[in-house]
Amino acid sequence: MTVAADATVVGAGAGFAGDRIEPAVALASSGALDAVVLECLAERTLAQALAGDPGAPRYDRRLRRRLAPLLPVAHEHGCTVISNLGAADPAGAAHEVATLASELGLGGLRVAAVLGDDLTASAPGVDWLDELPDDADLRAVHCYLGLDGPARAIEEGADVVITGRVADAALFAAPARGRLGGGEDALAGALAIGHLLECGPQLCGGNFAAPGGEGPSAAELARIGYPIARIEPDGGARSPSPPAPAGGSMS
């Protein structure tokens, strides 16, 4: 859903691999968002995906658990889902998402995979800034991609975009690229907003605690909201309060 023809409303549905599942569903269910982003990949989680059994999937093992409740409501409300749950195998993850969508009765869901971050095959030709030890056990080489891949997928009609290693902020700025009218300055603004949104509930007060004093209680922090931003064509943004029942507040 588009709230305004010249703006893009993006929500943060997850800020790390172990984040709660319910906030993303609440955000997508609100009908107020163009896109919800699940930012679930760190160097640790990428390494975990690579270190599994040879026959095990190299994408995030929580993919099904995270997306099963989200895909139906996102599809119902026209909310694009973007996530780096692909970890070390975004193509395999996208195939799994398509299978899950079919099982959920969403056979027409358009799923895209963003490839290109895995440079393992090119490792012998990489000019390293620091020499690797002779006995280095090099398992994989991944680079950060920008927003071109996910933005193109969205602009070509993808309902779900699965990536591997992509700059976190780019995941959030990608949905807005087609409506940015201020050149590089607008793009920089959208990326700056993305840097904030990628922090998930920390942007809604998750870093604030005052035991025994003013501030949210432990019970309130357990239901803290996840942020949304209305990205304007000039790269500026407003961050209204997340729609209920996600909870939390923004200023």
Residue frames relative to the residue before (quaternion, step in Angstrom):
aa qw qx qy qz dx dy dz
M 1.0000 0.0000 0.0000 0.0000 0.00 0.00 0.00
T 0.2271 -0.7582 0.5956 0.1374 3.58 -1.05 0.76
V 0.3591 -0.7475 0.5190 0.2074 3.57 -0.66 1.10
A 0.7798 -0.0146 0.0201 0.6256 3.59 1.03 -0.77
A 0.5777 -0.6382 0.3809 0.3374 3.54 -0.96 0.88
D 0.7558 0.3807 -0.2079 0.4905 3.57 1.09 -0.61
A 0.6938 0.4176 -0.2743 0.5187 3.60 1.22 0.21
T 0.2396 -0.7464 0.6038 0.1446 3.53 -1.28 0.45
V 0.1815 -0.7943 0.5739 0.0827 3.57 -0.69 1.07
V 0.0333 -0.8137 0.5767 -0.0644 3.54 -0.58 1.26
G 0.1248 -0.8001 0.5839 0.0575 3.56 -0.97 0.85
A 0.3805 -0.6958 0.5621 0.2347 3.53 -1.21 0.60
G 0.1561 -0.8283 0.5350 0.0573 3.56 -0.44 1.21
A 0.7812 0.0097 -0.0181 0.6240 3.57 1.31 -0.23
G 0.2157 -0.7952 0.5576 0.1016 3.55 -1.08 0.77
F 0.7814 0.0313 -0.0766 0.6185 3.57 1.31 0.01
A 0.7396 -0.4758 0.2511 0.4044 3.54 -1.27 0.45
G 0.7614 0.3901 -0.2072 0.4745 3.59 1.01 -0.74
D 0.3501 0.7678 -0.4800 0.2397 3.58 1.23 0.24
R 0.6341 -0.5367 0.4023 0.3847 3.54 -1.31 0.40
I 0.4676 -0.6905 0.4890 0.2557 3.55 -1.18 0.63
E 0.6237 0.6222 -0.3379 0.3313 3.59 0.96 -0.88
P 0.6459 0.5455 -0.3654 0.3895 3.67 0.82 -0.77
A 0.6316 0.5262 -0.3452 0.4529 3.60 0.97 -0.75
V 0.6451 0.5142 -0.3158 0.4687 3.57 1.00 -0.83
A 0.6532 0.5124 -0.3137 0.4608 3.59 0.97 -0.85
L 0.6513 0.5142 -0.3198 0.4574 3.58 0.94 -0.84
A 0.6858 0.4762 -0.2873 0.4694 3.58 0.85 -0.96
S 0.6539 0.5351 -0.3101 0.4358 3.59 1.03 -0.78
S 0.5748 0.6313 -0.3742 0.3621 3.58 1.15 -0.52
G 0.3536 -0.7438 0.4931 0.2803 3.57 1.12 -0.58
A 0.5773 0.6257 -0.3535 0.3877 3.57 1.28 0.09
L 0.6979 0.5027 -0.2528 0.4431 3.58 1.25 -0.31
D 0.3966 -0.6546 0.5877 0.2624 3.51 -1.30 0.55
A 0.8108 -0.0131 0.0560 0.5825 3.59 1.01 -0.79
V 0.1369 -0.7387 0.6511 0.1079 3.52 -1.25 0.59
V 0.2009 -0.8012 0.5604 0.0605 3.54 -0.88 1.05
L 0.1572 -0.7495 0.6375 0.0843 3.54 -1.01 0.92
E 0.0812 -0.8005 0.5937 0.0078 3.56 -0.32 1.28
C 0.0815 0.8584 -0.4865 0.1411 3.57 -0.07 1.33
L 0.6646 0.5431 -0.2896 0.4237 3.62 1.21 0.00
A 0.0333 0.7516 -0.6577 0.0380 3.53 -0.96 1.01
E 0.6991 -0.4282 0.3252 0.4713 3.57 -1.24 0.08
R 0.6270 0.5480 -0.3326 0.4427 3.57 1.05 -0.78
T 0.7132 0.4435 -0.2719 0.4697 3.59 0.82 -0.96
L 0.6005 0.5340 -0.3619 0.4725 3.59 1.13 -0.56
A 0.6525 0.5044 -0.3106 0.4726 3.58 0.98 -0.84
Q 0.6247 0.5354 -0.3394 0.4560 3.59 1.02 -0.75
A 0.6503 0.5173 -0.3183 0.4563 3.58 0.98 -0.83
L 0.6904 0.4787 -0.2707 0.4700 3.57 1.05 -0.77
A 0.7027 0.4968 -0.2601 0.4378 3.57 1.14 -0.64
G 0.4745 0.6933 -0.4375 0.3206 3.60 1.22 0.01
D 0.7219 -0.3910 0.3232 0.4707 3.54 -1.33 -0.03
P 0.6459 -0.5642 0.3429 0.3833 3.61 -1.03 0.73
G 0.7469 0.4029 -0.2316 0.4756 3.59 0.99 -0.73
A 0.5305 0.6500 -0.4011 0.3677 3.58 1.28 -0.13
P 0.5916 -0.5622 0.4254 0.3912 3.60 -1.12 0.53
R 0.3099 -0.7563 0.5481 0.1773 3.55 -1.06 0.72
Y 0.5450 0.5307 -0.4416 0.4758 3.55 1.20 0.54
D 0.7178 -0.4487 0.2985 0.4409 3.58 -1.27 0.23
R 0.4380 -0.7329 0.4615 0.2409 3.57 -0.70 1.11
R 0.6464 0.5165 -0.3245 0.4585 3.61 1.24 -0.29
L 0.3188 0.7976 -0.4763 0.1881 3.58 1.27 0.04
R 0.7026 0.4593 -0.2812 0.4651 3.60 0.71 -1.02
R 0.6656 0.5137 -0.3132 0.4415 3.58 0.84 -0.95
R 0.6909 0.4849 -0.2767 0.4594 3.58 1.03 -0.77
L 0.7707 0.4032 -0.1972 0.4523 3.56 0.89 -0.95
A 0.5327 0.6561 -0.4144 0.3378 3.63 1.09 -0.52
P 0.7439 0.3655 -0.2599 0.4956 3.66 0.82 -0.76
L 0.6605 0.5497 -0.3014 0.4133 3.59 1.19 -0.48
L 0.6447 0.5791 -0.3412 0.3643 3.59 0.85 -0.94
P 0.6732 0.5009 -0.3404 0.4243 3.66 0.78 -0.83
V 0.7057 0.4457 -0.2847 0.4715 3.61 0.85 -0.89
A 0.6199 0.5302 -0.3512 0.4597 3.60 1.03 -0.68
H 0.6577 0.5036 -0.3051 0.4698 3.57 0.97 -0.86
E 0.6399 0.5441 -0.3216 0.4371 3.58 0.97 -0.86
H 0.7836 0.3338 -0.1568 0.5000 3.57 0.97 -0.89
G 0.5134 -0.6822 0.4100 0.3209 3.61 1.20 0.28
C 0.4276 0.6990 -0.4500 0.3550 3.55 1.13 0.71
T 0.3486 -0.7446 0.5334 0.1990 3.58 -0.63 1.11
V 0.2337 -0.7547 0.5988 0.1314 3.58 -1.04 0.82
I 0.0331 -0.7913 0.6097 -0.0333 3.56 -0.80 1.09
S 0.1713 0.8057 -0.5496 0.1397 3.60 -0.78 0.94
N 0.3577 -0.7009 0.5762 0.2207 3.52 -1.26 0.60
L 0.2278 0.7874 -0.5292 0.2192 3.58 1.08 0.70
G 0.5191 0.6594 -0.4028 0.3652 3.59 1.25 -0.23
A 0.1553 -0.8328 0.5183 0.1171 3.58 1.23 -0.45
A 0.8318 -0.1752 0.1428 0.5070 3.61 -0.66 -1.09
D 0.7723 0.2477 -0.1590 0.5629 3.61 1.25 0.04
P 0.0570 -0.8417 0.5361 0.0295 3.61 0.45 1.12
A 0.6162 0.5415 -0.3603 0.4441 3.61 1.04 -0.63
G 0.6617 0.4923 -0.2995 0.4797 3.58 0.96 -0.87
A 0.6402 0.5227 -0.3213 0.4622 3.56 1.05 -0.78
A 0.6450 0.5182 -0.3236 0.4591 3.59 0.96 -0.84
H 0.6250 0.5233 -0.3327 0.4742 3.57 1.04 -0.75
E 0.6547 0.5040 -0.3114 0.4694 3.59 0.99 -0.82
V 0.6232 0.5282 -0.3370 0.4680 3.59 1.05 -0.73
A 0.6463 0.5148 -0.3184 0.4647 3.59 0.97 -0.84
T 0.6371 0.5174 -0.3193 0.4737 3.58 1.04 -0.79
L 0.6514 0.5103 -0.3035 0.4724 3.56 0.96 -0.91
A 0.6450 0.5274 -0.3239 0.4483 3.58 0.92 -0.88
S 0.6421 0.5185 -0.3196 0.4655 3.57 0.99 -0.81
E 0.6481 0.5194 -0.3105 0.4623 3.57 1.00 -0.85
L 0.7018 0.4566 -0.2518 0.4853 3.57 1.14 -0.69
G 0.5470 -0.6299 0.3903 0.3895 3.57 1.28 0.05
L 0.5613 0.5787 -0.3841 0.4499 3.55 1.25 0.48
G 0.0635 0.8729 -0.4818 0.0438 3.55 0.97 0.88
G 0.6850 0.4910 -0.2923 0.4520 3.60 1.13 -0.50
L 0.4062 0.7286 -0.4684 0.2912 3.57 1.27 0.03
R 0.2867 -0.7662 0.5557 0.1484 3.58 -0.85 1.00
V 0.0721 -0.8191 0.5681 -0.0332 3.55 -0.52 1.26
A 0.0972 -0.8002 0.5913 0.0236 3.57 -0.85 1.02
A 0.2001 -0.7437 0.6244 0.1304 3.55 -1.19 0.65
V 0.2440 -0.7477 0.6020 0.1379 3.56 -1.00 0.89
L 0.0941 -0.8198 0.5648 -0.0088 3.55 -0.56 1.21
G 0.5462 0.6653 -0.4335 0.2667 3.55 -1.32 0.12
D 0.6014 0.5886 -0.3718 0.3920 3.60 1.19 -0.23
D 0.6282 0.5386 -0.3341 0.4513 3.61 1.21 -0.42
L 0.0192 -0.8215 0.5675 -0.0518 3.57 -0.39 1.29
T 0.2412 0.8152 -0.5020 0.1589 3.57 1.23 0.39
A 0.6718 0.5074 -0.3073 0.4435 3.59 0.89 -0.88
S 0.7016 0.4498 -0.2602 0.4876 3.58 1.19 -0.52
A 0.3735 0.7829 -0.4494 0.2133 3.58 1.29 -0.11
P 0.6458 0.5323 -0.3595 0.4127 3.66 0.85 -0.76
G 0.7342 0.4168 -0.2423 0.4780 3.60 1.10 -0.54
V 0.4629 0.6873 -0.4454 0.3391 3.59 1.28 0.08
D 0.3038 -0.7261 0.5902 0.1795 3.56 -0.99 0.90
W 0.1912 -0.8304 0.5168 0.0825 3.57 0.04 1.33
L 0.5121 -0.6302 0.4850 0.3245 3.57 -1.07 0.72
D 0.7640 0.1558 -0.0871 0.6200 3.56 1.10 -0.75
E 0.5118 -0.6519 0.4629 0.3143 3.55 -0.95 0.86
L 0.3864 -0.7027 0.5462 0.2418 3.56 -0.96 0.87
P 0.5540 -0.5950 0.4507 0.3688 3.60 -1.03 0.65
D 0.6004 -0.5929 0.3972 0.3610 3.57 -1.07 0.70
D 0.7415 0.3884 -0.2195 0.5012 3.57 1.08 -0.69
A 0.3091 0.7741 -0.5033 0.2276 3.60 1.21 0.35
D 0.2693 -0.7456 0.5920 0.1451 3.56 -0.94 0.96
L 0.0710 -0.8405 0.5372 -0.0044 3.54 0.21 1.31
R 0.1907 -0.8205 0.5337 0.0748 3.57 -0.38 1.25
A 0.7957 -0.1236 0.1307 0.5784 3.58 0.96 -0.82
V 0.1820 -0.7442 0.6306 0.1243 3.54 -1.30 0.42
H 0.0336 0.7972 -0.5996 0.0628 3.56 -0.67 1.13
C 0.2036 -0.7670 0.5976 0.1147 3.56 -1.05 0.79
Y 0.5128 -0.6056 0.5009 0.3455 3.55 -1.29 0.29
L 0.2209 -0.7398 0.6212 0.1342 3.56 -0.93 0.95
G 0.4614 -0.6726 0.5055 0.2813 3.56 -1.29 0.34
L 0.7443 -0.4379 0.2810 0.4186 3.55 -1.23 -0.41
D 0.4349 0.7286 -0.4602 0.2613 3.62 1.19 -0.21
G 0.6798 0.5105 -0.2976 0.4344 3.59 0.84 -0.96
P 0.7267 0.4094 -0.2691 0.4815 3.61 0.65 -0.99
A 0.6274 0.5342 -0.3502 0.4454 3.61 1.01 -0.71
R 0.6550 0.5046 -0.3176 0.4642 3.58 0.93 -0.84
A 0.6303 0.5361 -0.3372 0.4490 3.59 0.98 -0.81
I 0.6621 0.4977 -0.3024 0.4718 3.58 0.95 -0.88
E 0.6787 0.5033 -0.2889 0.4501 3.56 0.90 -0.96
E 0.6965 0.4383 -0.2707 0.4996 3.59 1.19 -0.49
G 0.6896 -0.5595 0.2533 0.3837 3.56 1.25 0.38
A 0.3698 0.7332 -0.5025 0.2706 3.61 1.16 0.29
D 0.3416 -0.7221 0.5682 0.1978 3.55 -1.08 0.81
V 0.7666 0.1278 -0.0584 0.6266 3.56 1.18 -0.67
V 0.0901 -0.7859 0.6113 0.0260 3.57 -0.89 0.98
I 0.0908 -0.7993 0.5940 0.0018 3.56 -0.65 1.18
T 0.0520 -0.8084 0.5862 -0.0074 3.56 -0.82 1.02
G 0.4093 -0.6036 0.5948 0.3381 3.47 -1.44 -0.04
R 0.8160 -0.1510 0.1399 0.5401 3.55 -0.78 -1.04
V 0.1445 0.7389 -0.6360 0.1693 3.54 -0.51 1.31
A 0.5948 -0.5607 0.4190 0.3953 3.59 -1.03 0.69
D 0.5481 -0.6654 0.3918 0.3213 3.56 -0.73 1.09
A 0.6770 0.5042 -0.3011 0.4437 3.58 0.83 -0.97
A 0.6129 0.5756 -0.3456 0.4166 3.59 1.09 -0.71
L 0.5882 0.5799 -0.3704 0.4250 3.60 1.08 -0.65
F 0.7212 0.4397 -0.2351 0.4808 3.57 1.02 -0.85
A 0.6783 0.4826 -0.2930 0.4703 3.59 1.08 -0.63
A 0.5380 0.6762 -0.3908 0.3171 3.59 1.12 -0.63
P 0.6723 0.5021 -0.3392 0.4252 3.67 0.79 -0.80
A 0.6922 0.4975 -0.2717 0.4466 3.59 1.15 -0.59
R 0.4697 0.7297 -0.4391 0.2327 3.60 1.13 -0.46
G 0.6845 0.5187 -0.2977 0.4170 3.58 0.86 -0.90
R 0.7325 0.3952 -0.2310 0.5039 3.60 1.21 -0.37
L 0.4944 0.6453 -0.4432 0.3778 3.58 1.23 0.08
G 0.1180 -0.8385 0.5311 0.0295 3.55 -0.72 1.06
G 0.6505 0.5637 -0.3031 0.4090 3.58 1.24 0.03
G 0.5850 -0.6158 0.3719 0.3744 3.58 1.11 0.58
E 0.8349 -0.2032 0.1477 0.4898 3.54 -1.17 -0.67
D 0.6139 0.5511 -0.3614 0.4346 3.60 1.03 -0.65
A 0.6559 0.4977 -0.3125 0.4737 3.58 0.97 -0.83
L 0.6414 0.5175 -0.3242 0.4644 3.57 0.99 -0.80
A 0.6349 0.5239 -0.3269 0.4643 3.57 1.01 -0.81
G 0.6444 0.5221 -0.3215 0.4569 3.57 1.01 -0.79
A 0.6562 0.5062 -0.3114 0.4650 3.57 0.95 -0.87
L 0.6518 0.5037 -0.3159 0.4709 3.58 1.02 -0.76
A 0.6170 0.5325 -0.3498 0.4620 3.59 1.06 -0.69
I 0.6296 0.5068 -0.3266 0.4900 3.58 1.03 -0.77
G 0.6302 0.5443 -0.3271 0.4468 3.56 1.02 -0.80
H 0.6237 0.5417 -0.3381 0.4509 3.57 1.05 -0.75
L 0.6536 0.4874 -0.3145 0.4861 3.58 1.08 -0.63
L 0.6863 0.5058 -0.2963 0.4306 3.57 0.80 -1.01
E 0.6135 0.5821 -0.3607 0.3933 3.59 1.01 -0.72
C 0.6043 0.5719 -0.3536 0.4275 3.59 1.21 -0.36
G 0.3736 -0.7694 0.4611 0.2361 3.57 1.27 -0.05
P 0.8573 -0.1395 0.0822 0.4887 3.60 -0.98 -0.79
Q 0.4885 0.6403 -0.4543 0.3808 3.60 1.19 -0.18
L 0.6361 0.5366 -0.3217 0.4516 3.58 1.16 -0.60
C 0.6978 0.4261 -0.2573 0.5151 3.58 1.26 -0.33
G 0.7490 -0.4097 0.2165 0.4736 3.57 1.15 0.49
G 0.3840 0.7632 -0.4584 0.2450 3.58 1.23 0.16
N 0.6773 0.4708 -0.2939 0.4829 3.58 1.19 -0.44
F 0.6305 0.5463 -0.3270 0.4439 3.57 1.27 -0.08
A 0.1718 0.7652 -0.6069 0.1287 3.55 -0.82 0.99
A 0.0024 0.7841 -0.6199 0.0297 3.55 -1.02 0.85
P 0.1797 -0.8264 0.5233 0.1047 3.59 0.36 1.21
G 0.8350 0.1600 -0.1432 0.5066 3.54 -0.82 1.01
G 0.7286 0.3828 -0.2376 0.5159 3.58 1.23 -0.05
E 0.7624 -0.3050 0.2529 0.5116 3.52 -1.16 -0.61
G 0.5660 0.5905 -0.4403 0.3702 3.52 -1.18 0.52
P 0.6870 -0.4961 0.3330 0.4136 3.57 -1.27 0.22
S 0.4643 -0.6558 0.5216 0.2869 3.53 -1.17 0.66
A 0.6818 -0.4595 0.3554 0.4446 3.56 -1.28 0.16
A 0.6442 0.5220 -0.3238 0.4558 3.58 1.00 -0.80
E 0.6585 0.4969 -0.3102 0.4725 3.58 1.02 -0.77
L 0.6397 0.5192 -0.3260 0.4637 3.58 1.00 -0.77
A 0.6135 0.5613 -0.3470 0.4337 3.58 1.12 -0.62
R 0.7555 0.2998 -0.1829 0.5531 3.60 1.22 -0.40
I 0.2180 0.8177 -0.5092 0.1565 3.56 1.16 0.56
G 0.5076 -0.6715 0.4565 0.2882 3.54 -1.09 0.71
Y 0.3517 -0.6940 0.5867 0.2246 3.52 -1.36 0.26
P 0.5109 -0.7337 0.3646 0.2604 3.59 -0.81 0.99
I 0.1299 -0.7358 0.6552 0.1118 3.50 -1.36 0.43
A 0.1054 -0.7839 0.6081 0.0682 3.57 -1.22 0.46
R 0.2797 -0.7162 0.6176 0.1654 3.53 -1.12 0.79
I 0.1466 -0.8257 0.5428 0.0448 3.57 -0.13 1.33
E 0.2868 -0.7841 0.5352 0.1284 3.55 -0.66 1.19
P 0.6796 -0.5114 0.3308 0.4090 3.63 -1.20 0.35
D 0.6835 0.4700 -0.2985 0.4721 3.60 1.14 -0.50
G 0.6027 -0.5858 0.3487 0.4147 3.59 1.27 0.11
G 0.5309 0.5903 -0.4229 0.4369 3.56 1.26 -0.01
A 0.1362 -0.8084 0.5693 0.0617 3.55 -1.23 0.23
R 0.2185 -0.6935 0.6608 0.1863 3.47 -1.37 0.39
S 0.1874 -0.7793 0.5893 0.1014 3.56 -1.05 0.73
P 0.1144 -0.8157 0.5651 0.0475 3.58 0.09 1.23
S 0.6567 -0.4933 0.3763 0.4288 3.54 -1.27 0.25
P 0.5457 -0.6074 0.4526 0.3584 3.59 -1.02 0.72
P 0.5236 -0.6463 0.4444 0.3326 3.60 -0.96 0.76
A 0.5310 -0.6024 0.4833 0.3488 3.56 -1.10 0.70
P 0.6312 -0.1376 -0.7524 -0.1286 1.59 -2.21 1.20
A 0.2718 0.7870 -0.5208 0.1886 3.61 1.11 0.51
G 0.3201 -0.7752 0.4899 0.2377 3.58 1.10 -0.66
G 0.6228 0.5453 -0.4060 0.3872 3.56 -1.32 0.09
S 0.1727 -0.7767 0.5946 0.1157 3.55 -1.28 0.15
M 0.2205 -0.7589 0.6024 0.1123 3.53 -1.25 0.57
S 0.1435 -0.7705 0.6110 0.1111 3.56 -1.19 0.49
